[in-house]
Amino acid sequence: MRAEASQMAGLVLACLVVLVVALQVNKALSLELHFYRNSCPQAELVVKRIAQKHFSNDPSLPAGFLRLHFHDCFIRGCDASVLIDSTDENVAEKEAPPNLTLRGFEVIDEIKSELEKQCKGIVSCADILALATRDGVAFAGGSAYALPTGRRDGTISIFSDVHIPGPSFSIADASKAFQTINLDLTDLTTLLGAHAIGFCHCGFFVQRLYNFRGSGLSDPSMDSNFLDFLRKSCPKPVEQNTNISADPKVFMTAKTSTPFKLDTAFYSGLLEEEAVLQLDQDLAFTDITRKIASDYVNRPKMFRRKFAEAMIKLGNVGVLTGQEGEIRLNCRRVNNPTSQ
């Protein structure tokens, strides 16, 4: 009887997982290309124009958008909840430690303000963020993929909900975390390719340089010359530095000449044991992820195509559609605060 009960419980759990995945797929299918073609025909052009203007002044902006979009989608799905400001009654997602270095909020605000002038209450903050990220990928040299739209905005943003895979996660733990949002190991390896652009604060990896896993030594997987290179930019911390703005930064592909180009330099670096983050470096040490990395280095066009596909898949995670959520009039706050 116990065996039968256990078998039945396992079957019920499996059915529930299938149901959740089916619901996510159905929601994603309710998104469509050019969703605003009648309600706000200029929406995608406005997003691209304003994003392009800021990119011209700050070529690292696509990296900021990518991280902002990922951190949004990983918590409660792609509902722009990461954009919401805290209130006296609630501490929002953006205050959580993994989100303190997120950027691009002001650009999203500017896009939203312009779209509210043209089409009041029509274009969601979630779609603005997804579209700005898509355009940023193209600005940085990636594929200009067609992005389905029709997302609606969430009304809940809670500090304690934030659980982003960290740079010291193992591949196995990061893969498990990705599975919770219906992304697989290939998606993980591909999306980490975003680390080809932008920069990283030393605080995210400094322990690899001086006290790896409490050993008092550096991470043995690092190339010795690369270790020396990073130590010049990231001195050994004397005490815990809580001032993020004062934390030194290095380019994610620290020794390449293309720090703002979404290319395969990231994968070349990790194969040469020159990845900045531990999670990135560990991609070189499992058979599956190393093969994917090698394939991308040898076939750059395949990487761009796979990256675009993974971004579309990421943008489908937990979307709100139809009458769910709302269209926020200001990306930093919900329309009706009592609904939070």
Disulfide bonds with the S-S distance in Angstrom:
Cys40-Cys119 2.05
Cys73-Cys78 2.04
Cys125-Cys331 2.17
Cys202-Cys234 1.98
